[in-house]
Amino acid sequence: MQEKRGIFERIFRLFRKYAKTAAVLFMKTSFDFAADPCYDKANGSREGFIMTKRMKIWTWTVFSLYLAWLVWAILFKFHLPGAGPLRTMRSIEWIPFAPREIERRQTLEEMALNLIVFIPLGAYLTALLPKGKRRWVPLIGLGASLMFEVLQYVFAIGAADVTDLIMNTAGTLSGMLFFGILHLLFKKRALTALNVLGTAGEVLFCGMLLLVMAANGRF
């Protein structure tokens, strides 16, 4: 057991050492492409999306539900009515990638989740914002993450952490790249593909939530 813990600690130290450098390289090499993933450098043209009235309604519905889910997940920690008061805590961690007073494995899982949950934000902002404003998407992701961290500290409902800011911003950038990949694969139907994935994810989450509520006798 001690040997496994020692191996895991060495892996965590290596990850902490190189994570900052990897993040900087990732941002430098991907920013130009992510800022406008729909731009075709071969012919200098830009392909449009199929944006009908129904598509707009579908897109904004999925995106709005995702934003509501994001607020519920980060600020309220999936807290359900009647489940008792929210757990209160207030702390600030200024050192990026610093181990906390919890298992290191849990810390790595939390970092991965902080990246993943912001991928849809970057993807949808890239799809919805006009070309000239896409370079603001990483800053929007950073601003949203900063808002969440400040609110958690002010209302004592979570720990404000610089690592969360970094991972959330990296998630936003990853979302930009993800939408760029969708565009390469589906061209004008990239937004349709994104909405299908978003709808499937939200339906799956709602189904799992209903199952959990039913198992706990909340119906």
Buried (B, 14 or more C-beta within 10 A) or exposed (E): EEEEEEEBEEEBEEBBEEBEEEBEEBBEEBBEEBBBBBBEEEEEEEEEBEEEEEBEEBBEBBBEBBBEBBEEBBBEEEBEEEEEEBEEEEEEBEEBBEBBEEEBEEBBEBBEBBBEBBBBBBBBBBBBBEEEEBBEBBEBBBEBBBEBBEBBBEEEBBBBBBBBBBBBBBBBBBBBBBBBEBBEEBBEBBBBBBBBBBBEBBEEBEEEEEEEEEEEEEE
